[in-house]
Amino acid sequence: MQCLARRVRRPYFQSMELQIPPKVTPRAFERLAEINEGTDLPKALRVAVEGGGCSGFQYNIDLDDPADGDLVLEGGGQKVVVDEVSLPFLSNAVIDFSEELIGARFVIENPNATSSCGCGTSFSI
């Protein structure tokens, strides 16, 4: 399954530094397809970074529609979107889906995070 990335209406490079877009695993696209199965209007998975949490930043993962300026990652007929403010914090990150004894959830493996909380949703840079 090939993942295609495209940006909606805005240039990808905001500065002279190269930012590697996040990657989405096939397992994450498959789970998103299961969530969207049987719906008339499938939604994209929005991954955002917000201030807060016990480590300074936290991930916000929600179902949404792509907006102007979003990076759109596509695979298996599904879309994952990242807004332009969150993009530098997610450079070269991996968006995955995990099923464990404690539950199932979308997870972010972020090489930019210098530390993270035990819950996995809060981090610092």
Summary of the structure (lengths in Angstrom):
residues: 125
radius of gyration: 14.2
end to end distance: 31.5
largest distance: 43.6
contacts: 348
relative contact order: 0.25
helix: 12%
strand: 41%
